[in-house]
Amino acid sequence: MSGAEIEQAVVSGLYTAFAAGKELDTAILLHELAQTRPLSVTMAERIATLRQWAAERCVSAD
């Protein structure tokens, strides 16, 4: 997961906790993280295509 995806899971956890009248806790955060699908999973095909394109046209940053 990227930092932005983790941040959004925390924000979602805050909304969930507020709606339930509770404080944000580890259980809520773990639940929200489990419900989050990272872009690396949902966009796997597009990422693979971009990597293939870049392998032939770009210089490695390593």
CHARMM-style PDB file with segment names, atoms N, HN, CA, C and O in Angstrom:
ATOM      1  N   MET     1       0.841  -1.187   0.000  1.00  0.00      PROA
ATOM      2  CA  MET     1       0.000   0.000   0.000  1.00  0.00      PROA
ATOM      3  C   MET     1       0.880   1.241   0.000  1.00  0.00      PROA
ATOM      4  O   MET     1       1.960   1.265   0.589  1.00  0.00      PROA
ATOM      5  N   SER     2       0.394   2.250  -0.665  1.00  0.00      PROA
ATOM      6  HN  SER     2      -0.484   2.230  -1.144  1.00  0.00      PROA
ATOM      7  CA  SER     2       1.114   3.524  -0.663  1.00  0.00      PROA
ATOM      8  C   SER     2       0.720   4.313   0.584  1.00  0.00      PROA
ATOM      9  O   SER     2      -0.239   3.979   1.280  1.00  0.00      PROA
ATOM     10  N   GLY     3       1.481   5.359   0.841  1.00  0.00      PROA
ATOM     11  HN  GLY     3       2.260   5.631   0.276  1.00  0.00      PROA
ATOM     12  CA  GLY     3       1.164   6.215   1.977  1.00  0.00      PROA
ATOM     13  C   GLY     3      -0.214   6.850   1.859  1.00  0.00      PROA
ATOM     14  O   GLY     3      -0.924   7.000   2.854  1.00  0.00      PROA
ATOM     15  N   ALA     4      -0.590   7.221   0.641  1.00  0.00      PROA
ATOM     16  HN  ALA     4      -0.014   7.099  -0.168  1.00  0.00      PROA
ATOM     17  CA  ALA     4      -1.903   7.834   0.419  1.00  0.00      PROA
ATOM     18  C   ALA     4      -3.027   6.839   0.701  1.00  0.00      PROA
ATOM     19  O   ALA     4      -4.073   7.215   1.230  1.00  0.00      PROA
ATOM     20  N   GLU     5      -2.812   5.577   0.350  1.00  0.00      PROA
ATOM     21  HN  GLU     5      -1.962   5.272  -0.080  1.00  0.00      PROA
ATOM     22  CA  GLU     5      -3.844   4.559   0.604  1.00  0.00      PROA
ATOM     23  C   GLU     5      -3.987   4.308   2.103  1.00  0.00      PROA
ATOM     24  O   GLU     5      -5.099   4.123   2.598  1.00  0.00      PROA
ATOM     25  N   ILE     6      -2.881   4.300   2.819  1.00  0.00      PROA
ATOM     26  HN  ILE     6      -1.978   4.450   2.417  1.00  0.00      PROA
ATOM     27  CA  ILE     6      -2.941   4.142   4.280  1.00  0.00      PROA
ATOM     28  C   ILE     6      -3.617   5.355   4.908  1.00  0.00      PROA
ATOM     29  O   ILE     6      -4.425   5.217   5.827  1.00  0.00      PROA
ATOM     30  N   GLU     7      -3.284   6.537   4.411  1.00  0.00      PROA
ATOM     31  HN  GLU     7      -2.628   6.649   3.665  1.00  0.00      PROA
ATOM     32  CA  GLU     7      -3.911   7.751   4.924  1.00  0.00      PROA
ATOM     33  C   GLU     7      -5.429   7.698   4.748  1.00  0.00      PROA
ATOM     34  O   GLU     7      -6.169   8.056   5.665  1.00  0.00      PROA
ATOM     35  N   GLN     8      -5.894   7.258   3.593  1.00  0.00      PROA
ATOM     36  HN  GLN     8      -5.293   6.967   2.849  1.00  0.00      PROA
ATOM     37  CA  GLN     8      -7.335   7.184   3.352  1.00  0.00      PROA
ATOM     38  C   GLN     8      -8.008   6.127   4.223  1.00  0.00      PROA
ATOM     39  O   GLN     8      -9.168   6.287   4.604  1.00  0.00      PROA
ATOM     40  N   ALA     9      -7.294   5.055   4.539  1.00  0.00      PROA
ATOM     41  HN  ALA     9      -6.352   4.926   4.230  1.00  0.00      PROA
ATOM     42  CA  ALA     9      -7.839   4.050   5.457  1.00  0.00      PROA
ATOM     43  C   ALA     9      -8.012   4.660   6.850  1.00  0.00      PROA
ATOM     44  O   ALA     9      -8.990   4.370   7.539  1.00  0.00      PROA
ATOM     45  N   VAL    10      -7.069   5.499   7.262  1.00  0.00      PROA
ATOM     46  HN  VAL    10      -6.274   5.734   6.703  1.00  0.00      PROA
ATOM     47  CA  VAL    10      -7.177   6.177   8.560  1.00  0.00      PROA
ATOM     48  C   VAL    10      -8.360   7.144   8.546  1.00  0.00      PROA
ATOM     49  O   VAL    10      -9.131   7.193   9.504  1.00  0.00      PROA
ATOM     50  N   VAL    11      -8.507   7.906   7.473  1.00  0.00      PROA
ATOM     51  HN  VAL    11      -7.881   7.866   6.694  1.00  0.00      PROA
ATOM     52  CA  VAL    11      -9.637   8.836   7.362  1.00  0.00      PROA
ATOM     53  C   VAL    11     -10.953   8.070   7.409  1.00  0.00      PROA
ATOM     54  O   VAL    11     -11.887   8.476   8.102  1.00  0.00      PROA
ATOM     55  N   SER    12     -11.026   6.983   6.687  1.00  0.00      PROA
ATOM     56  HN  SER    12     -10.268   6.654   6.124  1.00  0.00      PROA
ATOM     57  CA  SER    12     -12.239   6.161   6.697  1.00  0.00      PROA
ATOM     58  C   SER    12     -12.503   5.607   8.099  1.00  0.00      PROA
ATOM     59  O   SER    12     -13.648   5.543   8.547  1.00  0.00      PROA
ATOM     60  N   GLY    13     -11.441   5.213   8.776  1.00  0.00      PROA
ATOM     61  HN  GLY    13     -10.511   5.265   8.412  1.00  0.00      PROA
ATOM     62  CA  GLY    13     -11.584   4.729  10.153  1.00  0.00      PROA
ATOM     63  C   GLY    13     -12.107   5.802  11.081  1.00  0.00      PROA
ATOM     64  O   GLY    13     -12.903   5.520  11.977  1.00  0.00      PROA
ATOM     65  N   LEU    14     -11.666   7.035  10.872  1.00  0.00      PROA
ATOM     66  HN  LEU    14     -11.020   7.265  10.144  1.00  0.00      PROA
ATOM     67  CA  LEU    14     -12.172   8.135  11.690  1.00  0.00      PROA
ATOM     68  C   LEU    14     -13.667   8.344  11.477  1.00  0.00      PROA
ATOM     69  O   LEU    14     -14.413   8.566  12.431  1.00  0.00      PROA
ATOM     70  N   TYR    15     -14.100   8.271  10.215  1.00  0.00      PROA
ATOM     71  HN  TYR    15     -13.494   8.091   9.440  1.00  0.00      PROA
ATOM     72  CA  TYR    15     -15.542   8.392   9.934  1.00  0.00      PROA
ATOM     73  C   TYR    15     -16.320   7.237  10.569  1.00  0.00      PROA
ATOM     74  O   TYR    15     -17.387   7.448  11.145  1.00  0.00      PROA
ATOM     75  N   THR    16     -15.793   6.037  10.465  1.00  0.00      PROA
ATOM     76  HN  THR    16     -14.926   5.866   9.997  1.00  0.00      PROA
ATOM     77  CA  THR    16     -16.457   4.866  11.044  1.00  0.00      PROA
ATOM     78  C   THR    16     -16.567   5.004  12.556  1.00  0.00      PROA
ATOM     79  O   THR    16     -17.625   4.752  13.134  1.00  0.00      PROA
ATOM     80  N   ALA    17     -15.481   5.403  13.189  1.00  0.00      PROA
ATOM     81  HN  ALA    17     -14.622   5.609  12.720  1.00  0.00      PROA
ATOM     82  CA  ALA    17     -15.489   5.564  14.647  1.00  0.00      PROA
ATOM     83  C   ALA    17     -16.462   6.663  15.070  1.00  0.00      PROA
ATOM     84  O   ALA    17     -17.204   6.501  16.038  1.00  0.00      PROA
ATOM     85  N   PHE    18     -16.458   7.769  14.350  1.00  0.00      PROA
ATOM     86  HN  PHE    18     -15.855   7.901  13.563  1.00  0.00      PROA
ATOM     87  CA  PHE    18     -17.363   8.869  14.679  1.00  0.00      PROA
ATOM     88  C   PHE    18     -18.815   8.429  14.546  1.00  0.00      PROA
ATOM     89  O   PHE    18     -19.639   8.739  15.407  1.00  0.00      PROA
ATOM     90  N   ALA    19     -19.133   7.710  13.476  1.00  0.00      PROA
ATOM     91  HN  ALA    19     -18.464   7.458  12.777  1.00  0.00      PROA
ATOM     92  CA  ALA    19     -20.509   7.254  13.257  1.00  0.00      PROA
ATOM     93  C   ALA    19     -20.956   6.284  14.338  1.00  0.00      PROA
ATOM     94  O   ALA    19     -22.137   6.239  14.684  1.00  0.00      PROA
ATOM     95  N   ALA    20     -20.024   5.511  14.870  1.00  0.00      PROA
ATOM     96  HN  ALA    20     -19.065   5.548  14.588  1.00  0.00      PROA
ATOM     97  CA  ALA    20     -20.355   4.543  15.919  1.00  0.00      PROA
ATOM     98  C   ALA    20     -20.284   5.159  17.315  1.00  0.00      PROA
ATOM     99  O   ALA    20     -20.609   4.496  18.300  1.00  0.00      PROA
ATOM    100  N   GLY    21     -19.863   6.419  17.408  1.00  0.00      PROA
ATOM    101  HN  GLY    21     -19.600   6.957  16.608  1.00  0.00      PROA
ATOM    102  CA  GLY    21     -19.753   7.082  18.700  1.00  0.00      PROA
ATOM    103  C   GLY    21     -18.589   6.564  19.528  1.00  0.00      PROA
ATOM    104  O   GLY    21     -18.634   6.602  20.757  1.00  0.00      PROA
ATOM    105  N   LYS    22     -17.542   6.080  18.858  1.00  0.00      PROA
ATOM    106  HN  LYS    22     -17.506   6.050  17.860  1.00  0.00      PROA
ATOM    107  CA  LYS    22     -16.366   5.543  19.543  1.00  0.00      PROA
ATOM    108  C   LYS    22     -15.142   6.353  19.172  1.00  0.00      PROA
ATOM    109  O   LYS    22     -15.166   7.200  18.279  1.00  0.00      PROA
ATOM    110  N   GLU    23     -14.055   6.057  19.903  1.00  0.00      PROA
ATOM    111  HN  GLU    23     -14.035   5.369  20.629  1.00  0.00      PROA
ATOM    112  CA  GLU    23     -12.774   6.608  19.506  1.00  0.00      PROA
ATOM    113  C   GLU    23     -12.128   5.657  18.515  1.00  0.00      PROA
ATOM    114  O   GLU    23     -12.382   4.453  18.533  1.00  0.00      PROA
ATOM    115  N   LEU    24     -11.301   6.207  17.663  1.00  0.00      PROA
ATOM    116  HN  LEU    24     -11.095   7.185  17.649  1.00  0.00      PROA
ATOM    117  CA  LEU    24     -10.577   5.389  16.698  1.00  0.00      PROA
ATOM    118  C   LEU    24      -9.644   4.445  17.451  1.00  0.00      PROA
ATOM    119  O   LEU    24      -8.890   4.876  18.323  1.00  0.00      PROA
ATOM    120  N   ASP    25      -9.696   3.157  17.112  1.00  0.00      PROA
ATOM    121  HN  ASP    25     -10.309   2.807  16.403  1.00  0.00      PROA
ATOM    122  CA  ASP    25      -8.815   2.191  17.746  1.00  0.00      PROA
ATOM    123  C   ASP    25      -8.203   1.260  16.700  1.00  0.00      PROA
ATOM    124  O   ASP    25      -8.525   1.336  15.515  1.00  0.00      PROA
ATOM    125  N   THR    26      -7.334   0.400  17.154  1.00  0.00      PROA
ATOM    126  HN  THR    26      -7.072   0.338  18.117  1.00  0.00      PROA
ATOM    127  CA  THR    26      -6.619  -0.505  16.254  1.00  0.00      PROA
ATOM    128  C   THR    26      -7.568  -1.416  15.493  1.00  0.00      PROA
ATOM    129  O   THR    26      -7.351  -1.675  14.310  1.00  0.00      PROA
ATOM    130  N   ALA    27      -8.600  -1.901  16.135  1.00  0.00      PROA
ATOM    131  HN  ALA    27      -8.777  -1.691  17.097  1.00  0.00      PROA
ATOM    132  CA  ALA    27      -9.543  -2.809  15.481  1.00  0.00      PROA
ATOM    133  C   ALA    27     -10.224  -2.130  14.291  1.00  0.00      PROA
ATOM    134  O   ALA    27     -10.369  -2.737  13.230  1.00  0.00      PROA
ATOM    135  N   ILE    28     -10.632  -0.895  14.462  1.00  0.00      PROA
ATOM    136  HN  ILE    28     -10.514  -0.402  15.324  1.00  0.00      PROA
ATOM    137  CA  ILE    28     -11.272  -0.154  13.372  1.00  0.00      PROA
ATOM    138  C   ILE    28     -10.273   0.068  12.235  1.00  0.00      PROA
ATOM    139  O   ILE    28     -10.607  -0.114  11.064  1.00  0.00      PROA
ATOM    140  N   LEU    29      -9.051   0.460  12.585  1.00  0.00      PROA
ATOM    141  HN  LEU    29      -8.779   0.607  13.536  1.00  0.00      PROA
ATOM    142  CA  LEU    29      -8.034   0.675  11.548  1.00  0.00      PROA
ATOM    143  C   LEU    29      -7.735  -0.603  10.780  1.00  0.00      PROA
ATOM    144  O   LEU    29      -7.632  -0.578   9.554  1.00  0.00      PROA
ATOM    145  N   LEU    30      -7.595  -1.718  11.486  1.00  0.00      PROA
ATOM    146  HN  LEU    30      -7.678  -1.738  12.483  1.00  0.00      PROA
ATOM    147  CA  LEU    30      -7.323  -2.991  10.815  1.00  0.00      PROA
ATOM    148  C   LEU    30      -8.477  -3.381   9.896  1.00  0.00      PROA
ATOM    149  O   LEU    30      -8.250  -3.917   8.811  1.00  0.00      PROA
ATOM    150  N   HSD    31      -9.700  -3.119  10.317  1.00  0.00      PROA
ATOM    151  HN  HSD    31      -9.884  -2.683  11.199  1.00  0.00      PROA
ATOM    152  CA  HSD    31     -10.862  -3.411   9.482  1.00  0.00      PROA
ATOM    153  C   HSD    31     -10.835  -2.558   8.212  1.00  0.00      PROA
ATOM    154  O   HSD    31     -11.058  -3.070   7.115  1.00  0.00      PROA
ATOM    155  N   GLU    32     -10.567  -1.276   8.358  1.00  0.00      PROA
ATOM    156  HN  GLU    32     -10.386  -0.860   9.250  1.00  0.00      PROA
ATOM    157  CA  GLU    32     -10.532  -0.384   7.200  1.00  0.00      PROA
ATOM    158  C   GLU    32      -9.393  -0.762   6.250  1.00  0.00      PROA
ATOM    159  O   GLU    32      -9.564  -0.716   5.032  1.00  0.00      PROA
ATOM    160  N   LEU    33      -8.240  -1.131   6.794  1.00  0.00      PROA
ATOM    161  HN  LEU    33      -8.101  -1.168   7.783  1.00  0.00      PROA
ATOM    162  CA  LEU    33      -7.124  -1.560   5.949  1.00  0.00      PROA
ATOM    163  C   LEU    33      -7.470  -2.839   5.191  1.00  0.00      PROA
ATOM    164  O   LEU    33      -7.093  -2.996   4.030  1.00  0.00      PROA
ATOM    165  N   ALA    34      -8.179  -3.745   5.840  1.00  0.00      PROA
ATOM    166  HN  ALA    34      -8.484  -3.618   6.784  1.00  0.00      PROA
ATOM    167  CA  ALA    34      -8.584  -4.998   5.186  1.00  0.00      PROA
ATOM    168  C   ALA    34      -9.574  -4.731   4.054  1.00  0.00      PROA
ATOM    169  O   ALA    34      -9.617  -5.482   3.079  1.00  0.00      PROA
ATOM    170  N   GLN    35     -10.364  -3.674   4.177  1.00  0.00      PROA
ATOM    171  HN  GLN    35     -10.329  -3.065   4.969  1.00  0.00      PROA
ATOM    172  CA  GLN    35     -11.352  -3.334   3.155  1.00  0.00      PROA
ATOM    173  C   GLN    35     -10.758  -2.536   1.992  1.00  0.00      PROA
ATOM    174  O   GLN    35     -11.400  -2.372   0.955  1.00  0.00      PROA
ATOM    175  N   THR    36      -9.539  -2.046   2.168  1.00  0.00      PROA
ATOM    176  HN  THR    36      -9.017  -2.180   3.011  1.00  0.00      PROA
ATOM    177  CA  THR    36      -8.901  -1.211   1.153  1.00  0.00      PROA
ATOM    178  C   THR    36      -8.209  -2.083   0.113  1.00  0.00      PROA
ATOM    179  O   THR    36      -7.426  -2.968   0.460  1.00  0.00      PROA
ATOM    180  N   ARG    37      -8.498  -1.833  -1.155  1.00  0.00      PROA
ATOM    181  HN  ARG    37      -9.133  -1.114  -1.436  1.00  0.00      PROA
ATOM    182  CA  ARG    37      -7.835  -2.535  -2.262  1.00  0.00      PROA
ATOM    183  C   ARG    37      -6.818  -1.581  -2.877  1.00  0.00      PROA
ATOM    184  O   ARG    37      -7.197  -0.574  -3.474  1.00  0.00      PROA
ATOM    185  N   PRO    38      -5.542  -1.886  -2.738  1.00  0.00      PROA
ATOM    186  CA  PRO    38      -4.524  -0.978  -3.278  1.00  0.00      PROA
ATOM    187  C   PRO    38      -4.591  -0.860  -4.801  1.00  0.00      PROA
ATOM    188  O   PRO    38      -5.028  -1.783  -5.488  1.00  0.00      PROA
ATOM    189  N   LEU    39      -4.158   0.276  -5.310  1.00  0.00      PROA
ATOM    190  HN  LEU    39      -3.803   1.026  -4.753  1.00  0.00      PROA
ATOM    191  CA  LEU    39      -4.132   0.476  -6.757  1.00  0.00      PROA
ATOM    192  C   LEU    39      -3.228  -0.542  -7.442  1.00  0.00      PROA
ATOM    193  O   LEU    39      -3.468  -0.908  -8.593  1.00  0.00      PROA
ATOM    194  N   SER    40      -2.194  -1.001  -6.749  1.00  0.00      PROA
ATOM    195  HN  SER    40      -1.998  -0.704  -5.815  1.00  0.00      PROA
ATOM    196  CA  SER    40      -1.306  -2.008  -7.339  1.00  0.00      PROA
ATOM    197  C   SER    40      -2.047  -3.302  -7.629  1.00  0.00      PROA
ATOM    198  O   SER    40      -1.599  -4.098  -8.454  1.00  0.00      PROA
ATOM    199  N   VAL    41      -3.173  -3.523  -6.964  1.00  0.00      PROA
ATOM    200  HN  VAL    41      -3.537  -2.875  -6.294  1.00  0.00      PROA
ATOM    201  CA  VAL    41      -4.001  -4.716  -7.214  1.00  0.00      PROA
ATOM    202  C   VAL    41      -5.085  -4.401  -8.235  1.00  0.00      PROA
ATOM    203  O   VAL    41      -5.280  -5.154  -9.188  1.00  0.00      PROA
ATOM    204  N   THR    42      -5.787  -3.294  -8.039  1.00  0.00      PROA
ATOM    205  HN  THR    42      -5.628  -2.682  -7.265  1.00  0.00      PROA
ATOM    206  CA  THR    42      -6.914  -2.986  -8.920  1.00  0.00      PROA
ATOM    207  C   THR    42      -6.485  -2.535 -10.312  1.00  0.00      PROA
ATOM    208  O   THR    42      -7.257  -2.628 -11.266  1.00  0.00      PROA
ATOM    209  N   MET    43      -5.259  -2.049 -10.424  1.00  0.00      PROA
ATOM    210  HN  MET    43      -4.632  -1.973  -9.649  1.00  0.00      PROA
ATOM    211  CA  MET    43      -4.776  -1.563 -11.720  1.00  0.00      PROA
ATOM    212  C   MET    43      -3.561  -2.372 -12.192  1.00  0.00      PROA
ATOM    213  O   MET    43      -2.710  -1.845 -12.908  1.00  0.00      PROA
ATOM    214  N   ALA    44      -3.478  -3.630 -11.800  1.00  0.00      PROA
ATOM    215  HN  ALA    44      -4.169  -4.058 -11.218  1.00  0.00      PROA
ATOM    216  CA  ALA    44      -2.300  -4.454 -12.087  1.00  0.00      PROA
ATOM    217  C   ALA    44      -1.981  -4.526 -13.578  1.00  0.00      PROA
ATOM    218  O   ALA    44      -0.815  -4.441 -13.962  1.00  0.00      PROA
ATOM    219  N   GLU    45      -2.990  -4.680 -14.413  1.00  0.00      PROA
ATOM    220  HN  GLU    45      -3.937  -4.750 -14.100  1.00  0.00      PROA
ATOM    221  CA  GLU    45      -2.758  -4.786 -15.856  1.00  0.00      PROA
ATOM    222  C   GLU    45      -2.178  -3.501 -16.427  1.00  0.00      PROA
ATOM    223  O   GLU    45      -1.245  -3.538 -17.230  1.00  0.00      PROA
ATOM    224  N   ARG    46      -2.724  -2.374 -16.016  1.00  0.00      PROA
ATOM    225  HN  ARG    46      -3.481  -2.344 -15.364  1.00  0.00      PROA
ATOM    226  CA  ARG    46      -2.225  -1.089 -16.525  1.00  0.00      PROA
ATOM    227  C   ARG    46      -0.800  -0.824 -16.052  1.00  0.00      PROA
ATOM    228  O   ARG    46       0.017  -0.285 -16.798  1.00  0.00      PROA
ATOM    229  N   ILE    47      -0.503  -1.206 -14.805  1.00  0.00      PROA
ATOM    230  HN  ILE    47      -1.167  -1.644 -14.198  1.00  0.00      PROA
ATOM    231  CA  ILE    47       0.850  -1.027 -14.286  1.00  0.00      PROA
ATOM    232  C   ILE    47       1.829  -1.908 -15.045  1.00  0.00      PROA
ATOM    233  O   ILE    47       2.926  -1.462 -15.382  1.00  0.00      PROA
ATOM    234  N   ALA    48       1.451  -3.154 -15.318  1.00  0.00      PROA
ATOM    235  HN  ALA    48       0.560  -3.516 -15.044  1.00  0.00      PROA
ATOM    236  CA  ALA    48       2.319  -4.064 -16.080  1.00  0.00      PROA
ATOM    237  C   ALA    48       2.574  -3.521 -17.484  1.00  0.00      PROA
ATOM    238  O   ALA    48       3.695  -3.598 -17.986  1.00  0.00      PROA
ATOM    239  N   THR    49       1.553  -2.981 -18.110  1.00  0.00      PROA
ATOM    240  HN  THR    49       0.642  -2.918 -17.702  1.00  0.00      PROA
ATOM    241  CA  THR    49       1.702  -2.390 -19.445  1.00  0.00      PROA
ATOM    242  C   THR    49       2.646  -1.191 -19.402  1.00  0.00      PROA
ATOM    243  O   THR    49       3.505  -1.042 -20.271  1.00  0.00      PROA
ATOM    244  N   LEU    50       2.491  -0.350 -18.404  1.00  0.00      PROA
ATOM    245  HN  LEU    50       1.794  -0.471 -17.697  1.00  0.00      PROA
ATOM    246  CA  LEU    50       3.366   0.818 -18.262  1.00  0.00      PROA
ATOM    247  C   LEU    50       4.813   0.393 -18.022  1.00  0.00      PROA
ATOM    248  O   LEU    50       5.734   0.986 -18.584  1.00  0.00      PROA
ATOM    249  N   ARG    51       5.017  -0.619 -17.197  1.00  0.00      PROA
ATOM    250  HN  ARG    51       4.268  -1.100 -16.741  1.00  0.00      PROA
ATOM    251  CA  ARG    51       6.379  -1.104 -16.949  1.00  0.00      PROA
ATOM    252  C   ARG    51       7.003  -1.663 -18.222  1.00  0.00      PROA
ATOM    253  O   ARG    51       8.182  -1.435 -18.495  1.00  0.00      PROA
ATOM    254  N   GLN    52       6.215  -2.390 -18.994  1.00  0.00      PROA
ATOM    255  HN  GLN    52       5.258  -2.576 -18.772  1.00  0.00      PROA
ATOM    256  CA  GLN    52       6.725  -2.938 -20.254  1.00  0.00      PROA
ATOM    257  C   GLN    52       7.093  -1.800 -21.208  1.00  0.00      PROA
ATOM    258  O   GLN    52       8.152  -1.839 -21.834  1.00  0.00      PROA
ATOM    259  N   TRP    53       6.244  -0.803 -21.322  1.00  0.00      PROA
ATOM    260  HN  TRP    53       5.383  -0.771 -20.813  1.00  0.00      PROA
ATOM    261  CA  TRP    53       6.513   0.335 -22.180  1.00  0.00      PROA
ATOM    262  C   TRP    53       7.790   1.046 -21.725  1.00  0.00      PROA
ATOM    263  O   TRP    53       8.639   1.389 -22.547  1.00  0.00      PROA
ATOM    264  N   ALA    54       7.922   1.266 -20.417  1.00  0.00      PROA
ATOM    265  HN  ALA    54       7.232   0.988 -19.748  1.00  0.00      PROA
ATOM    266  CA  ALA    54       9.077   1.990 -19.880  1.00  0.00      PROA
ATOM    267  C   ALA    54      10.372   1.199 -20.050  1.00  0.00      PROA
ATOM    268  O   ALA    54      11.432   1.795 -20.245  1.00  0.00      PROA
ATOM    269  N   ALA    55      10.307  -0.116 -19.981  1.00  0.00      PROA
ATOM    270  HN  ALA    55       9.446  -0.599 -19.824  1.00  0.00      PROA
ATOM    271  CA  ALA    55      11.513  -0.940 -20.117  1.00  0.00      PROA
ATOM    272  C   ALA    55      12.172  -0.743 -21.473  1.00  0.00      PROA
ATOM    273  O   ALA    55      13.393  -0.846 -21.594  1.00  0.00      PROA
ATOM    274  N   GLU    56      11.385  -0.467 -22.476  1.00  0.00      PROA
ATOM    275  HN  GLU    56      10.393  -0.383 -22.378  1.00  0.00      PROA
ATOM    276  CA  GLU    56      11.903  -0.300 -23.834  1.00  0.00      PROA
ATOM    277  C   GLU    56      12.258   1.146 -24.172  1.00  0.00      PROA
ATOM    278  O   GLU    56      12.979   1.387 -25.141  1.00  0.00      PROA
ATOM    279  N   ARG    57      11.772   2.106 -23.400  1.00  0.00      PROA
ATOM    280  HN  ARG    57      11.186   1.910 -22.613  1.00  0.00      PROA
ATOM    281  CA  ARG    57      11.910   3.502 -23.795  1.00  0.00      PROA
ATOM    282  C   ARG    57      12.601   4.407 -22.771  1.00  0.00      PROA
ATOM    283  O   ARG    57      12.942   5.548 -23.082  1.00  0.00      PROA
ATOM    284  N   CYS    58      12.803   3.908 -21.574  1.00  0.00      PROA
ATOM    285  HN  CYS    58      12.525   2.981 -21.322  1.00  0.00      PROA
ATOM    286  CA  CYS    58      13.332   4.767 -20.507  1.00  0.00      PROA
ATOM    287  C   CYS    58      14.659   4.244 -19.954  1.00  0.00      PROA
ATOM    288  O   CYS    58      14.992   3.068 -20.100  1.00  0.00      PROA
ATOM    289  N   VAL    59      15.397   5.137 -19.324  1.00  0.00      PROA
ATOM    290  HN  VAL    59      15.126   6.093 -19.205  1.00  0.00      PROA
ATOM    291  CA  VAL    59      16.645   4.771 -18.669  1.00  0.00      PROA
ATOM    292  C   VAL    59      16.334   4.473 -17.216  1.00  0.00      PROA
ATOM    293  O   VAL    59      15.630   5.240 -16.560  1.00  0.00      PROA
ATOM    294  N   SER    60      16.850   3.370 -16.709  1.00  0.00      PROA
ATOM    295  HN  SER    60      17.422   2.746 -17.242  1.00  0.00      PROA
ATOM    296  CA  SER    60      16.621   2.985 -15.314  1.00  0.00      PROA
ATOM    297  C   SER    60      17.204   4.011 -14.359  1.00  0.00      PROA
ATOM    298  O   SER    60      18.277   4.556 -14.619  1.00  0.00      PROA
ATOM    299  N   ALA    61      16.519   4.282 -13.262  1.00  0.00      PROA
ATOM    300  HN  ALA    61      15.647   3.839 -13.050  1.00  0.00      PROA
ATOM    301  CA  ALA    61      16.986   5.233 -12.274  1.00  0.00      PROA
ATOM    302  C   ALA    61      17.964   4.605 -11.286  1.00  0.00      PROA
ATOM    303  O   ALA    61      18.512   5.304 -10.433  1.00  0.00      PROA
ATOM    304  N   ASP    62      18.186   3.326 -11.387  1.00  0.00      PROA
ATOM    305  HN  ASP    62      17.741   2.758 -12.080  1.00  0.00      PROA
ATOM    306  CA  ASP    62      19.112   2.637 -10.456  1.00  0.00      PROA
ATOM    307  C   ASP    62      20.524   3.078 -10.621  1.00  0.00      PROA
ATOM    308  OT1 ASP    62      21.409   2.594  -9.915  1.00  0.00      PROA
TER     309      ASP     62
END
